C-alpha cells in the first residue's frame, strides 16, 4: 500500500515534524504513567481499605465474642449472688410460711369447731324447716285436692252442657236436612210433572202441525198433478224443440241437474238439522225457564237461610266479642294480680333475706351457752305443762286461735324472740339506770370542777369547796362599822385540796 509520507516530496516534511510528535508522545507517556500511578494508588487504597475493613470486622467479631464471654462470666457471678439472696429469702419465706401455716391450722381448727356447731344448728334448723315444709305440703295437697274436686265438678257441668248443646245442634241439623230432602223431592216431582206436560204439549202440537202439513201437501199435490200434466205435454213439445235446438246445452243441463239434486239433498239435510236445532232450542228454552223458576225459588230459600245465618253469625260475633272482652279483662286482671303477687313475693323475699342476714348476725353474737342450748327451758311446772298440752290438743273455736294452729312450728322461734325481747327490755332498763348514774356522776364531776376553778361565774354561785371563816370583832364604833360591812377570810380551794391530798 502506498504511503504519501514515504514519497521523496514528503521526506523533508517528516523531518520537521519529528520533534513535535516526540513531545506529544512524551505527553501521552506521561499521562499514561500518571494514569498507571493513579490506578496503582487506587488499587493500593482499595487493598488498604479492604484490609482495614477485614481487620475491623475481625476486631468487631473479637470484641463481640469477648463481650459475650464477659457477660457470661458476669451472669454466672450475678446468678451466684442472686442464688444466695434467694436462698436467704426462701429460708425467711419458709419460716414465715410455717408461722402462717400454724396460724391457718389454728384458724382451720376454730373454723372446724364453728362448722361442727353450725352443722348441728343447721341440722336442727333443717329438721324444723322440713317439719314446716311437710305441713305446708299437706296444706298444699289439701288445697290441690279441693281445686281438683272443683275442676272435676266444673268439667262435668261443662261436659253436660256441651252434650246438650251438641244434641240440640244435631237435632236441628237433622231437621234441616230432612226439610231440604223434602224440598228437593218436591222440586224433582214438580220438574218431572212440568217436563211430562211439556212433552205432551210438544207431541200434540207436532201431530197437529204434521197433519196440517200433510193435508196441505196432498191438496197441492192434486193441483200440481193437473198442471204438471199440461205442462208436461208442453214441456215435451218444447223439449223436442229445445232438444233439437239445444242439444249441446242438454248435456250441461243434466250436469247442472245432478248438481242441483245434490244441493237440494244437502239443503234438505240442513233444513232437517235446523229443525232439530230449533226443536232442541225450544226444549232448552223450556228447561231454562223451568230452571230459572227453580233457581229463583232456591235463591229465595237461600236468601232466607242467609238472613237466618247472618243473624246467627251476628249473635255469635257479639257473644265472641263479649267473650273476648271478658277474656281481655280477665287477662288484665290476671296480669295485675300476677304483678302484685310478684311485688309481694319480692317484698317477702327481701324480708326473708333481711331476716336471714339478721339471723346470721345474731348467730355471730350468740354466746357459747346460747349456741349449746338455743332454747331456754320452760319455767312452768309439770302440772302447768300438762295443762298447756291439754289445752293445745283441744280444737280451738275462735278464728284467731284457729289461725294460730298453722304457726305451731314457730313456737321455738317465738321462744327465742321473747327471750331476746326480754333481754332487750332488761338492757334498756339497765341502760336507763346507767344513764341516770352517769348523769349523777357528771353532775358531781361538774360540781367538783366548778369547785377547783376560780371565776366570776363560779364565785357567783354556791361553792362547796370554799371555806368561810368569820373574824371576831370587838364592840365599839369600829365594830358597828364592821357590822355594817362584814369582812370574810377566803381560802382557795386548790390550796385546801393540796393540803388534803
C-alpha positions in Angstrom: 0.0 0.0 0.0 1.3 3.4 -0.9 2.1 5.9 1.9 2.5 9.6 0.9 4.9 10.1 3.7 7.4 7.7 2.1 7.4 9.7 -1.1 10.5 11.9 -1.9 8.4 15.0 -1.7 7.2 14.2 1.8 10.6 13.4 3.3 11.6 16.9 4.4 8.2 17.4 6.0 8.7 14.4 8.1 12.0 15.6 9.4 10.3 18.8 10.5 7.5 17.1 12.5 9.6 14.5 14.3 10.3 16.8 17.3 6.6 17.7 17.7 5.5 14.1 17.6 8.0 13.1 20.2 6.7 15.8 22.5 3.2 14.6 22.1 4.3 11.0 22.7 6.1 12.2 25.8 2.9 13.9 27.0 1.0 10.8 26.2 3.5 8.6 28.0 3.4 11.0 31.0 -0.3 10.8 31.0 -0.2 7.0 30.8 2.3 6.9 33.6 0.2 9.2 35.7 -2.9 7.1 35.0 -1.0 3.9 35.8 0.2 5.5 39.1 -3.3 6.6 39.9 -4.6 3.2 39.2 -1.8 1.7 41.4 -2.6 4.2 44.1 -6.3 3.4 43.8 -5.6 -0.3 43.9 -3.4 0.2 47.0 -6.1 2.3 48.6 -8.7 -0.3 47.8 -6.4 -3.1 49.2 -5.7 -1.0 52.3 -9.4 -0.2 52.8 -10.3 -3.9 52.3 -7.6 -4.9 54.7 -8.8 -2.3 57.3 -12.4 -3.5 56.8 -11.4 -7.1 57.3 -9.3 -6.1 60.4 -12.3 -4.0 61.7 -14.6 -7.0 61.1 -12.2 -9.3 63.0 -11.9 -6.8 65.8 -15.7 -6.4 66.0 -16.1 -10.1 66.0 -13.4 -10.5 68.7 -15.0 -7.6 70.7 -18.5 -9.2 70.5 -17.0 -12.6 71.4 -15.2 -11.1 74.4 -18.3 -9.2 75.4 -20.3 -12.4 75.3 -17.6 -14.1 77.4 -17.6 -11.1 79.9 -21.5 -11.1 80.0 -21.4 -14.9 80.6 -19.0 -14.6 83.5 -20.9 -11.6 84.9 -24.1 -13.6 84.6 -22.6 -16.5 86.5 -21.4 -14.1 89.2 -24.8 -12.5 89.4 -26.5 -15.9 89.4 -24.5 -17.0 92.4 -25.2 -13.7 94.2 -28.9 -14.0 93.3 -29.0 -17.6 94.3 -27.6 -16.7 97.8 -30.1 -13.9 98.1 -32.9 -16.3 97.0 -31.8 -19.0 99.5 -31.9 -16.4 102.3 -35.3 -15.2 101.0 -36.5 -18.9 100.8 -35.4 -19.5 104.4 -37.2 -16.4 105.5 -40.3 -17.3 103.5 -40.2 -20.9 104.8 -40.2 -19.6 108.4 -43.0 -17.1 107.6 -44.8 -19.8 105.8 -44.5 -22.2 108.7 -45.8 -19.4 111.0 -48.7 -18.7 108.6 -49.4 -22.4 108.3 -49.6 -22.7 112.1 -51.9 -19.7 112.2 -54.0 -21.2 109.4 -54.1 -24.5 111.2 -55.4 -22.8 114.3 -57.9 -20.9 112.2 -59.0 -24.1 110.5 -59.4 -25.8 113.8 -61.5 -23.0 115.1 -63.5 -23.0 111.8 -63.9 -26.7 112.1 -65.4 -26.2 115.5 -67.6 -23.5 114.2 -68.5 -25.7 111.3 -69.5 -28.6 113.5 -71.5 -26.2 115.6 -73.0 -24.7 112.5 -73.8 -28.2 111.2 -75.5 -29.1 114.4 -77.5 -25.8 114.2 -78.2 -26.5 110.5 -79.4 -30.0 111.2 -81.7 -28.6 113.9 -82.9 -25.8 111.6 -83.3 -28.3 108.8 -85.5 -30.6 110.9 -87.7 -27.7 111.8 -87.7 -26.4 108.2 -88.6 -29.9 106.9 -91.4 -30.1 109.5 -92.7 -26.8 108.3 -92.4 -27.8 104.7 -94.3 -31.0 105.4 -97.1 -29.0 107.0 -97.0 -26.6 104.0 -97.1 -29.6 101.6 -100.0 -31.1 103.5 -101.8 -27.7 103.2 -100.9 -27.5 99.5 -102.1 -31.1 98.9 -105.4 -30.3 100.6 -105.8 -27.1 98.5 -104.9 -29.1 95.3 -107.5 -31.7 96.3 -110.2 -29.0 96.7 -109.2 -27.4 93.5 -109.2 -30.8 91.7 -112.7 -31.5 93.0 -113.8 -28.1 91.8 -112.2 -28.7 88.5 -113.9 -32.1 88.1 -117.3 -30.7 89.0 -116.9 -27.8 86.6 -115.7 -30.2 83.9 -118.7 -32.4 84.4 -121.1 -29.5 84.2 -119.3 -28.2 81.0 -119.5 -31.7 79.5 -123.2 -31.9 80.3 -123.8 -28.5 78.8 -121.7 -29.5 75.7 -123.5 -32.7 75.3 -126.9 -31.0 75.5 -125.8 -28.3 73.1 -124.4 -30.9 70.7 -127.6 -32.9 70.9 -129.7 -29.8 70.1 -127.4 -28.9 67.2 -127.5 -32.4 65.8 -131.3 -32.5 66.1 -131.6 -29.1 64.4 -129.2 -30.3 61.6 -131.3 -33.5 61.1 -134.5 -31.4 60.9 -132.9 -29.0 58.4 -131.5 -31.9 56.3 -134.9 -33.7 56.3 -136.5 -30.4 55.3 -134.0 -29.9 52.4 -134.6 -33.5 51.3 -138.4 -32.9 51.2 -137.8 -29.7 49.3 -135.6 -31.5 46.8 -138.1 -34.3 46.4 -140.9 -31.8 45.8 -138.8 -29.9 43.3 -138.0 -33.1 41.4 -141.7 -34.0 41.3 -142.7 -30.6 40.1 -139.9 -30.7 37.5 -141.0 -34.2 36.3 -144.7 -33.2 36.1 -143.8 -30.0 34.2 -141.5 -31.9 31.9 -144.2 -34.5 31.2 -146.8 -31.8 30.5 -144.3 -30.0 28.2 -143.6 -33.3 26.3 -147.4 -33.9 25.9 -147.9 -30.4 24.6 -145.0 -30.7 22.2 -146.3 -34.1 20.9 -149.8 -32.8 20.4 -148.6 -29.6 18.6 -146.2 -31.7 16.5 -149.0 -34.1 15.4 -151.3 -31.2 14.6 -148.6 -29.5 12.5 -147.8 -32.8 10.7 -151.5 -33.4 9.8 -152.0 -29.9 8.6 -148.8 -30.1 6.5 -149.9 -33.5 5.0 -153.4 -32.1 4.1 -151.9 -29.0 2.5 -149.3 -31.2 0.7 -152.0 -33.5 -0.6 -154.1 -30.6 -1.9 -151.2 -29.0 -3.5 -150.1 -32.3 -5.0 -153.6 -32.8 -6.6 -153.5 -29.3 -8.1 -149.9 -29.7 -9.2 -150.5 -33.0 -10.9 -153.1 -31.5 -13.4 -150.9 -28.5 -14.1 -147.9 -30.8 -14.3 -149.6 -33.0 -17.0 -150.4 -30.0 -19.1 -147.1 -28.6 -18.5 -145.6 -32.0 -19.3 -147.1 -32.1 -22.7 -146.0 -28.5 -23.4 -142.7 -29.4 -21.9 -142.4 -32.5 -24.2 -143.1 -30.4 -27.2 -140.9 -27.7 -26.1 -138.4 -30.3 -25.1 -138.3 -31.7 -28.6 -137.9 -28.3 -30.0 -135.5 -27.4 -27.4 -133.5 -30.7 -27.7 -133.4 -30.1 -31.4 -132.3 -26.5 -30.9 -130.2 -27.0 -27.8 -128.7 -30.4 -28.0 -125.4 -29.1 -26.7 -126.9 -27.4 -23.7 -128.7 -30.5 -22.6 -125.6 -32.2 -21.5 -124.7 -29.1 -19.4 -128.2 -29.0 -18.1 -128.0 -32.7 -17.0 -124.8 -32.0 -15.2 -126.4 -28.9 -13.5 -129.4 -31.0 -12.7 -127.3 -33.6 -10.9 -125.6 -30.8 -9.1 -129.0 -29.3 -8.2 -130.2 -32.6 -6.8 -127.1 -32.9 -4.7 -127.6 -29.3 -3.4 -131.3 -29.9 -2.8 -130.4 -33.0 -0.8 -127.9 -31.0 1.1 -130.4 -28.2 1.7 -133.0 -30.8 2.9 -130.4 -32.3 5.3 -129.5 -28.8 6.5 -133.2 -28.0 7.0 -133.7 -31.2 9.0 -130.7 -30.3 11.1 -132.0 -26.7 11.5 -135.4 -28.1 12.5 -133.7 -30.4 15.0 -131.7 -27.5 16.4 -134.8 -25.3 16.7 -136.6 -28.2 18.5 -133.7 -28.6 20.8 -133.6 -24.8 21.3 -137.2 -24.8 22.2 -136.8 -27.7 24.6 -133.8 -26.0 26.2 -135.7 -22.7 26.5 -138.4 -24.6 28.4 -135.8 -26.2 30.5 -134.1 -22.9 31.1 -137.4 -21.3 32.1 -138.1 -24.2 34.5 -134.6 -24.0 35.9 -134.9 -20.2 36.2 -138.1 -20.7 38.3 -136.4 -23.4 40.3 -133.3 -21.2 40.7 -135.4 -18.2 41.8 -137.2 -20.4 44.3 -133.9 -21.8 45.6 -132.4 -18.3 45.7 -135.3 -17.1 47.7 -134.9 -20.0 50.2 -131.1 -19.4 50.2 -131.6 -15.7 50.9 -133.9 -16.6 53.8 -131.4 -19.1 55.1 -128.6 -16.5 54.6 -130.5 -13.9 56.6 -131.0 -16.5 59.4 -127.3 -17.5 59.2 -126.3 -13.8 59.2 -128.4 -13.2 62.3 -126.9 -16.2 64.0 -123.4 -15.0 62.9 -124.0 -11.6 64.3 -125.3 -13.1 67.5 -122.2 -15.4 67.6 -119.9 -12.4 66.9 -121.5 -10.4 69.7 -121.0 -13.4 72.0 -117.4 -13.8 70.8 -116.7 -10.1 71.3 -118.2 -10.3 74.8 -116.1 -13.4 75.5 -113.0 -11.6 74.1 -113.6 -8.5 76.2 -114.2 -10.7 79.2 -111.1 -12.7 78.5 -109.1 -9.5 78.0 -110.4 -8.1 81.3 -109.6 -11.4 82.9 -106.1 -11.3 81.4 -105.6 -7.7 82.5 -106.8 -8.6 86.0 -104.5 -11.7 85.9 -101.5 -9.6 84.9 -102.3 -7.1 87.6 -102.7 -9.8 90.2 -99.5 -11.5 89.0 -97.7 -8.2 89.2 -99.0 -7.5 92.7 -98.1 -11.1 93.6 -94.6 -10.7 92.2 -94.2 -7.5 94.1 -95.4 -9.1 97.3 -93.2 -12.1 96.7 -90.2 -9.8 96.1 -91.1 -8.0 99.4 -91.4 -11.3 101.2 -88.0 -12.5 99.7 -86.3 -9.2 100.7 -87.8 -9.6 104.2 -86.7 -13.2 104.4 -83.2 -12.2 103.2 -83.1 -9.4 105.8 -84.3 -12.0 108.4 -81.6 -14.4 107.3 -78.9 -11.7 107.5 -80.2 -10.7 110.9 -80.1 -14.4 111.9 -76.5 -14.7 110.7 -75.6 -11.5 112.6 -77.4 -12.8 115.7 -75.7 -16.2 115.4 -72.3 -14.5 115.4 -73.3 -12.6 118.5 -74.5 -15.7 120.4 -72.7 -16.8 123.4 -71.4 -20.3 123.9 -74.4 -21.1 126.2 -76.9 -20.0 123.6 -75.1 -22.0 120.9 -75.2 -25.1 123.0 -78.8 -24.5 124.4 -80.5 -22.3 121.9 -83.9 -22.7 123.6 -84.3 -22.0 127.3 -86.0 -24.5 129.5 -89.6 -23.8 130.4 -90.2 -22.3 133.8 -93.6 -23.9 134.1 -94.2 -26.8 136.5 -95.1 -30.3 135.2 -98.8 -29.8 136.0 -98.9 -26.5 134.2 -97.1 -28.0 131.2 -99.6 -30.9 131.1 -102.5 -28.3 131.3 -100.9 -26.4 128.4 -100.5 -29.5 126.3 -104.1 -30.5 127.0 -105.3 -27.0 126.0 -103.2 -27.2 122.8 -104.7 -30.6 121.9 -108.3 -29.2 122.1 -109.8 -27.9 118.9 -110.0 -24.1 119.1 -113.3 -22.3 118.4 -112.1 -18.7 117.9 -110.8 -17.8 114.4 -107.6 -16.3 115.8 -106.8 -19.4 117.7 -107.6 -21.5 114.6 -105.1 -19.4 112.6 -102.5 -19.8 115.3 -102.7 -23.6 114.8 -101.0 -23.1 111.4 -98.0 -21.4 113.2 -97.2 -24.1 115.8 -93.9 -24.7 114.1 -92.7 -21.2 115.0 -93.0 -21.9 118.8 -89.2 -22.2 119.2 -88.8 -19.0 117.2 -91.2 -17.2 119.4 -89.4 -18.5 122.5 -86.1 -17.1 121.3 -87.8 -13.9 120.1 -89.4 -13.5 123.6 -86.0 -14.2 125.2 -84.3 -11.6 123.0 -87.2 -9.1 123.7 -86.8 -9.7 127.4 -83.1 -9.2 127.2 -83.6 -6.1 125.2 -86.0 -4.7 127.8 -83.7 -5.6 130.6 -80.8 -3.9 128.7 -82.9 -0.8 128.1 -83.7 -0.6 131.8 -80.1 -1.1 132.6 -79.1 1.5 130.1 -81.6 3.9 131.6 -80.2 3.2 135.1 -76.6 3.6 133.9 -77.7 6.8 132.1 -79.1 8.2 135.4 -75.9 7.1 137.2 -73.8 8.7 134.5 -75.8 11.9 134.8 -75.4 12.0 138.6 -71.7 11.4 138.2 -71.4 14.1 135.6 -73.2 16.5 138.0 -70.8 15.6 140.8 -67.8 16.0 138.4 -69.1 19.3 137.3 -69.5 20.5 140.9 -66.0 19.3 141.7 -64.6 21.1 138.6 -66.5 24.2 139.5 -65.1 24.0 143.0 -61.5 23.7 141.9 -61.8 26.5 139.3 -61.9 30.2 140.2 -64.0 32.5 138.0 -66.7 35.1 138.4 -69.4 32.7 137.3 -68.3 30.1 139.8 -68.0 32.6 142.6 -71.5 33.9 141.9 -72.9 30.5 142.7 -72.8 28.2 145.8 -69.4 26.5 146.0 -69.0 23.6 148.4 -65.2 23.8 148.4 -65.0 27.4 149.6 -64.5 27.7 153.4 -65.7 30.9 155.0 -64.1 32.0 158.4 -65.7 34.9 160.2 -63.2 37.0 162.2 -64.4 38.1 165.7 -64.9 41.9 166.1 -64.6 44.0 169.3 -67.6 46.0 170.3 -67.3 49.7 169.6 -67.8 52.2 166.8 -65.4 50.3 164.6 -67.3 47.2 165.3 -70.5 48.8 164.4 -69.0 50.0 161.2 -67.7 46.5 160.6 -71.2 45.1 161.3 -72.4 47.4 158.5 -69.7 45.9 156.1 -68.6 42.4 157.1 -65.2 41.1 156.2 -64.6 37.5 155.1 -61.4 35.4 155.2 -61.3 33.5 151.8 -59.1 30.4 151.3 -58.7 29.0 147.8 -60.0 25.5 147.2 -56.8 24.5 145.4 -54.7 25.3 148.5 -57.0 23.3 150.7 -57.1 20.4 148.2 -53.3 20.3 148.1 -53.2 20.1 151.9 -55.9 17.5 152.0 -54.3 15.3 149.3 
